[in-house]
Amino acid sequence: MKKAVTICLVLVMLLCIAPPACAEDGFSLIIATDLHYIAPALTDHGSYFTALTEGGDGKLMRYIEEITDAFLDEAAAQKPEAVLLTGDLTFNGALLSHTALAEKLRALE
């Protein structure tokens, strides 16, 4: 239950949908910021990862796969004209994380 609540709260923080009433032409936009996505292959969720996520600002990284998938599912359901991702897309800029996130985003094309 705690995990589901955390994911819902994060989605509320990450997801900002401009209502169609805000734009006369009906343009819709979904914005997410600071995903800090980390490719599953880059962590074993072991003691170092746990210490990193519990002791720093990355507390939600443990659930980033679920958070990202839920965000993309919601974005796909909303069918916006555009999705804007700002801030840090990945954790520490790892190429593998960028590649994995880009693959996930292809579903929205």
Buried (B, 14 or more C-beta within 10 A) or exposed (E): EEEEEBBEEBBEEBBEBBEEEEEEEEEBBBBBEBBBBBBEEBBEEEEEBEEBBEEEEBEBBBBBBBBBEBBBEBBEEEEBEEBEBEEEBBBEEBEEBBEBBEEBBEEEE
